[in-house]
Amino acid sequence: MKSIQEQLKLIKKGAVEVISEEELVKKLEENRPLRVKFGVDPTTADIHLGHTVALTKLRQFQELGHKVIFLIGDFTAQIGDPSGRSETRKPLTAEEVARNAETYLQQVFKILDKDPAKLEVVYNSHWLGKMGVKEIIGLASRYTVARMLERDDFQKRYKEGTPISILEFLYPLMQGFDSVQIDADVELGGSDQKFNLLVGRELMRDYGKKAAQVVLTMPLLEGLDGIRKMSKSYNNYIGITESPKEIFGKTMSISDELMCRYYDLLTNEEPVEIKELHPMEAKKRLGEILVARFYDEAVAKQARAEFENVFKENQVPQDIVTINIGKDSINIIDLIVEARLVESKREAKRMVEQGGVKLNGEKVTDDRAEVSLATEMVLQVGKRKFAKIIK
């Protein structure tokens, strides 16, 4: 096992805050596997790189010899976490949560070590689902409304007159009670979860636990645009179930500044080593690391070779999709949409205007152009999207 200082350096790498570092050091000095809690409410089925910031940190804890307690909030998901929300979140059914949880875990196991000595998966319905009215009232009595309104999103909604349900007030208490139940040494979460994590810390003390959990918050990862947080809603994400080609290609599109942040939050690489590389080489290395994590080393090398063949030597990908249009001619915008290389005509028009559309290697500049389909041709939109067009 690494020294305490070596462990502390890796644990703090990329983190926003440790509450408190002194307590964490004391726990590490006990020279035992710490119980590191991470809770997720499976409100969606798919994971993108933004979700893996915390998962990467959990893997680092595992590699340091500690045990991850991966908590599936199958009960709390039916309430809905209000963190960062401007309105009440729509609750999910038990069936929806179960389906999402199954898919979510399959993806999580691409990152975490499944060794039972390093990972335990628990479901909070096992204790929250058994609580009666008396126990719930007892839990609710441990926090005041004034304390709840210290939370930024609750405070904002209260001032704006936006409804806040009593159920939402119960959510942080239930998340905190999870920590009591599993005797967490450390709880990990996004920076937007800080309030909830601190509630867990206080409840552990309130319930007489010997030592409260240390809170470790992680930043929210910016998406490919480098501005907003990574989200499917903003279409600035890299999904971990995307093809190796897409993962590698999207990684190559990020800025140099964002690349350094991705290295810091998603890998164990040292910043000094990365800075010694040419930015293009550093991006390729990052792309390989990410593809290898979700697939394997051989697939990662193949994705890199494919990228270099297509974009360095201007070759067409080997796995190009063939689209049968069934017309003699078609407007270029309609062609791009029918080939499913963009999601809307507006996006297709923008790509033409920006010079991002080519037919057989020739740039298309007129968004009103009619394309004759007398012969087979290759349509390219942006740097990574290709389609073979036939009549």
Helices and strands as residue ranges (DSSP letters): H 4-12, E 17-19, H 21-29, E 35-40, H 49-63, E 67-72, G 76-78, H 94-108, E 119-123, H 125-128, H 133-140, H 145-148, H 152-160, H 166-182, E 186-190, G 191-193, H 194-206, E 214-218, H 244-252, H 256-266, H 271-275, H 279-294, H 297-311, E 321-324, E 329-331, H 332-338, H 345-353, E 357-359, E 362-363, E 370-372, E 377-381, E 385-390
